[in-house]
């Protein structure tokens, strides 16, 4: 999210801070006159401004080992060892799980490595053990399985049958897949009962797992799968008689996967990240790989079967909900997954295709559908607001202002027509209509904190859009509305006894349910409903974050409710969504929350848990009680909305955010003093070229190197410790040196490479 506002423009700031600002500006101009005179040739090559501004914020000094600074070169490839993507579109299994091998199986190891095949599964009588081989691809993959059959033996009861069961985890590996396309299908679209079936022909041939049936409505397969493990059994389904038999012999020469998703290899990365914590770095690339699995071409036979195969999306690159389940683009997911896409690969078209398609299906009342599922009729109340936010993000990160120009009238209809019609004129708060849902299909109604905090968030985003387009009246109207909704939300839903917001809706007949939600509280901070950031009073935001630490902390992240009062018998107080946790962790970064359970601590519990449990690399849709997948095998274990570690590291640890479309103006405000890292480095892609940021702590300060594209400009905010003499040198010249009560210095710079040393 965006950097916090500068206190130098805040009416709460006392006159003293402005005096310091003016004095510093005078001294800086004097020093830079000498600097410019002595180094005129350098300045001609890389001009930059000398404006400095002080913002107030108490920072806690943390010392780090005095290790030499090593500037990471622009062509350095040390980060490439973390990349998870396969090297080609043909992916082979990495091992045979021998502990699952049963029955008469010979030469199974030939299906991995270089050992000569074929592998043979044989069964002579019905009372013999079923031959089984379980293949491990070592990582979640998505695509169509290909089997090279070397042939099969005769069988008096039909061709020998092979059944295939896919799973993302061993926990849910059984005789049927953890999830197949048919599980969401009905009628003629339901081809299988969860197990793909093959009638193996006698002569050698290649079989590809494609959606369809071999014999009428029998011997069927679901086609594309997302999985880590595949269980191959010599067996026959009763429903497929007489075409298949569980007896005979089958020879398999090879098994591979035709990878369907975006192939993210080291040379496709347009941005990258690395830091002193190797685990954190690995999670960043794991998240990119997770998102890559969700980035795919929209095809009717591979997508959600519940009337989602929209002709307007066919053949386009999109960000799916997940590789194995709900393969349909959902706009709420893009609030995270699109940012991951922009910051890692040149695949912004995947987000644009989704955003454009959904807005072209906008209803007359201004509502925008969340996805193409059910022919664009899924009634989610919050997702039109996510369309506003995601559309703004798309333009800010890609610079495609023409998108805003084309769809600005639709944005107006969302805010001024649809949500205006669902505003309670007595409270000024929006209320969800009957029959509508939200991102988690929660049974909450009335003036819910989440809906209204998100409304303020979207209104402020929309005002930025209007300002860029020169529509100042729209910008003023939306900012004014946000300024009314925010205080109304505090008045109605803030719980003074806990220092956090109630969820806001009724339960068990009460006016306000005695429960507090992660989503509304986090977004209230980010939307500015309550004060946050380095430059304003953080007591309310810190109160909220402290409460969530105390009531929602779990070994695998922070739960999205503090109790289950909203729905008796639910596990809401033990359910963790990485999607919503992204906003809480962002709020912790933005607030510079310095308790033992700050941003990186929560992030470590969440991503560390997923990384240490199957499927180990990709990130889960949701986590339930005791840290297991929250909906069992139905849970998507590779979900783009759970990849928030990517934008968090870029926007906060490196501190890079766009201040104008396409980063033509940028902000760099790295979280150096508030996190337990000793160094971080990365490249942020922009239409004008990469923004490189590298920083490392030293015993008396830190060194920061920024390299931004020529023709751009922006600001770099430098934190320094309270009560210490702080000297700031830029490109070898001291521009600031005094003792102050802690805070930050903001430098306004033109594009180019600058070395900043704080000591």
Steps between C-alpha positions, in 0.01 A plus 500: 500500500603863477749669727361689804430872450766753593445664836639826367159552338294372793304759703577307821870583469623770728680810366834374631529230239450753221775716644735204495393434141578857388836512680602167353395611153723809524803299619443234237482748215825660617683167522366384168617819331857401593435138409359592159791734430764242586335217310334673208581228250329235710198719554465568127481126446264432789309813613298492818310726733614618838170538680496330840203464733487377859214277613446416866508138609676345795724219382683246713868456412616146437866424451621230262835331439752732337542298185628660179244618251493306177306667224308240302564562132208547263585177320554299818317167493531388861122503531446254215569200725167568672291475182259205514359476150576198278757540226263396222136431425565127532526408867594155630454346848796517735440187707297185559344478845600140567303485826180530295598241240281191531423184303691358208703798382838466330755756388301795641821703539527519122236775509755734662867547425678329213423136577364308201135401499228419478332482839250216513183461708344153493205330668378149419209447740244719675629396843852621414614831644434796272830617341566866585776751422504849655705763317625817668566799276678668792298817470147600407449507125209569267426352161414181316660169590655306214567124521704308247353151510721218375192283464273272703416131529182335382205492734180304453306775675612800294816706485703519822393811687718771653352743749666830585451689826665842543575690819691804614585325830552147624246575771218496245643247255252214462334294228337817375650842437495762773305709249402470134309716259205261528469577872359842405303372201147376465299315239688404186797713605571258787720244324668319790451421865842643577721241329632518145472170314701355209427186297858413405533381140715199410742680268736780613348850488499838673207592725434865597263587782237700315148583610266241353411131474645215295174308456182706500454609861741235634875489566524873566763749610480852641793635299720765656601457864691692765692260724827380647428125522333261257390152599503247213300183565422195289128509568164543335196698603175297503331774301746444214417132442545329262761735349759460776620228733707496816685193370786465255829674455590861409845623397585869545803645321480852646281749683524876459295815528426750227530812714212739435568803720732794442858369486688728737871437456792721606508676164130595516532692827474874452529564874673320782563514876755370749576569866706382795232245595530209254159363603330831431673520164389147410140573596507796261588272208262230623224760485596594146487134400161464670374793297652359182291184548190719504604689185366309203301523179125495557364193319149358525618145571740604775292751693229497764210291361221692674408712197821701515644435151437853376559548125647845577784338698577196286859498381616784725770493767338540843572463869292201609371450854724191529653234276286207617171649623274792408705558187336833434634855549367670815562872532551497879797268458660756270543738793801283584569271204511782245763685706705180512470479122604863439805466726636171365417442132381690196151353528287805583266408215369215716360748750384746235307228314312413818428861600380594153282194459324551833431868447353423158243288687406781739129510586283806445499566876880533500584159651799322346508119523784332689563231236345336193367209711123446470500727196624802700228482765683397821365764744806620693459840665864593557653410163394811301712697748792267433451571129551871578814431706645251251433731207688779674789267580513385138546853368743607772725200441474482119442862398205409276297817561281427197342219706380758754372727225300218343341368821471810716121519442471145633697599810259790557204262476655262754547769764224749426228260390541152646646579843301821530188286465618280789587784738300545819417871501480504879846352565676587167626141491450248221309179579504171313167410337324171570629208298844649442831356621864600529849354451444235769120462465459613861155523664531866590260783422444860593768774526799266496841654572671317213260626233523858619875506555542354151257765373721777641805325359340486152372860518851625565638286218231632267587858598858434387364376168284809458788730586724342236225544240444860604153429641547706814126516579479120516815483711362757745162326522654159576751633752220691672289185515790299643544772763137444606493118490819464705379690811156341466665157508694589813185633667295190417746210523803588710523294818667713765531204736744321266639792300390338173199497268207266543419304187186715498218264412243338732505144635274319747258790495753759618548835329874448461654155512767474769770400255789674325627425151847523350376637166318810622757592764792468258334699224390769746869568561604489134203712390585771752180452696726498804839675518795296376849537361820660614366850468187500716376389838511122491330421831171378350667291231739348752206426729333305221817312412569418866149362538540281193830368636338407829178348366576367152857372504534135402814292426414519130407869470229731633139382493243713320272513805568509874209263571226307323203701628400593146425137416473239775690182428731672252877510525523873425726562799745240365478573127780693332476657157831618356292731279368707788820455702675693223307812599571453869873454437496807275334693783779386734763625258316826444456558871860395576363280775803407707369236738645149504216404267555745218471460126782252442407293804146443374623446148747240626230302681271504196742428217727287715209270579403458136862448395550223758180310419395335177512587221780716654558747217166642390282710728159396625157649447422469870621333819264347756512378857827332598663636185342264247340604167180673606271308264690173482595372158261750342739778610712651227862464612625738230311827522607831349317704764739355758816643341507829691861444608600628153347852516576523875873457441504745209266766640631499856834321545642666187240774541423553130153621400370692197410865558376547143387261228776268386743621770576816305505635853594263781543478874776303669456464874669179618408350836855483627477588870179309578589150374756239598680475167858610440473556125259483209530541125265492207391624161152642438382495137347816352414607143804730511747241625579332829519671839788344692514533879774354722548572868710361781521587866833595650605546862429874495235520233447358155582540135232530235554484125214594267510495122192627323421552130605822329205727435329407825509666839391428854581506867720292728415499869789436739426395860741584780524422867366707785745712693803412289713717278401404150703580195359441153732497202376477144749399232788593728374840614355556848157657460378478856657466844344589836344349810120477502227316687472219250321504169573481132644707223335500159711578195341594168710358217509466126565162340848355514729314738553644847694365798361616834693438823350560844744495791 
